[in-house]
């Protein structure tokens, strides 16, 4: 896993919260924030936070697959 670099984040890149290990999967979206399936991580609103612990977007790591 690497720190977040927008140029490395593709439309299907899964991201993991380094505080609580929540995984944001663009295929699933985020029910808590009413983000529909298909929204890539880099298109989430700036005010979006981890739905489990409240960590900001800069606290997420790229899951290398």
C-alpha positions as CSV (number, residue, x, y, z in Angstrom):
1,X,0.0,0.0,0.0
2,X,1.1,3.5,-0.8
3,X,0.0,6.9,0.4
4,X,-2.7,8.6,-1.7
5,X,-1.4,10.1,-5.0
6,X,-4.3,11.0,-7.2
7,X,-2.4,10.0,-10.4
8,X,-2.2,6.4,-9.0
9,X,-5.9,6.2,-8.2
10,X,-7.9,4.7,-11.1
11,X,-11.7,4.5,-11.4
12,X,-11.8,1.1,-9.7
13,X,-9.0,1.5,-7.1
14,X,-10.0,0.4,-3.7
15,X,-8.8,2.6,-0.8
16,X,-8.3,1.6,2.9
17,X,-8.6,3.8,5.9
18,X,-5.3,3.7,7.8
19,X,-7.1,4.5,11.1
20,X,-9.8,1.8,11.2
21,X,-9.2,-0.3,8.0
22,X,-12.5,0.5,6.3
23,X,-12.3,-0.2,2.6
24,X,-13.9,2.2,0.1
25,X,-14.8,0.2,-2.9
26,X,-16.0,2.3,-5.9
27,X,-17.9,-0.7,-7.2
28,X,-20.1,-0.6,-4.1
29,X,-20.1,3.2,-3.3
30,X,-20.9,4.3,0.2
31,X,-24.4,3.9,1.7
32,X,-23.6,6.0,4.8
33,X,-22.8,9.1,2.6
34,X,-25.3,8.1,-0.1
35,X,-22.5,7.8,-2.7
36,X,-23.8,5.6,-5.5
37,X,-21.9,2.7,-6.9
38,X,-19.4,3.6,-9.6
39,X,-18.0,6.8,-8.0
40,X,-14.1,6.7,-7.9
41,X,-12.4,7.8,-4.7
42,X,-10.9,10.9,-6.3
43,X,-14.5,12.1,-7.2
44,X,-15.8,11.9,-3.6
45,X,-16.7,15.3,-2.1
46,X,-13.9,17.0,-0.3
47,X,-15.9,16.9,3.0
48,X,-16.3,13.1,2.7
49,X,-14.9,11.2,5.7
50,X,-14.6,7.5,6.6
51,X,-18.1,6.3,7.5
52,X,-16.7,4.2,10.4
53,X,-14.2,6.5,12.2
54,X,-14.5,9.9,10.5
55,X,-11.0,10.0,9.1
56,X,-10.4,12.5,6.2
57,X,-9.6,11.4,2.7
58,X,-5.9,11.9,3.2
59,X,-5.9,9.1,5.8
60,X,-6.6,6.5,3.1
61,X,-4.1,4.2,1.4
62,X,-4.2,2.6,-2.0
63,X,-4.8,-1.1,-1.9
64,X,-2.4,-2.7,-4.4
65,X,-4.1,-5.6,-6.2
